[in-house]
Amino acid sequence: TFKALKAPPKRVCALQVPIPYSPDMENHVFPDRKRIIAGIREVMEAG
């Protein structure tokens, strides 16, 4: 249950923008390794 969590869940997802057609721009919209690791660290530090 959520009561057992030490920190609130965090969503690491695409930015709130329309998905671009260009692959270069698309790579900026979706989460990359750096953003995923930052999200994990944020949750770990909160707990």
N, C-alpha and C positions, 0 to 999 in steps of 0.2 A: 504494500500500500504506500501511498504518498507520505504517510506519517513517518515511515521508516527512513525516508531520505534525509540526509544531512544538509543538502543544498537543493534549491529548486532546479528542475531540468532546464536546459538551455537548448534552443534550436539553432543549428548551424545549417543554413539553407541559402538558396539563391537570393540575390538582392531583389528588392521590390520594384523591379523595372520590367518592361517587356523584354522577352528573350530576343537578342539580336541575331541577325542572320550571319554576320561575319564571325568566323571562328576566333579571331583575335579578341573581339569584343565579348564573345561568348565566354571565353576563358576568364574574363574579369568578373562576369556576373555570377558564375557558379563558385561555390566554396572550394578553395584550394587547400593544400596541406597546411599552409601557414595559418589560415583562418580556422581550420578544424582544430589544430593544436592549441591555438589561442582560446577557443571555446572550451576545450577540455581543461586547460589550466585555470580558466576563470571559475569553472565549477569546482575543481579540486581545491582552490584557494578559499572558496566560500564555505566549504564543508569542513 
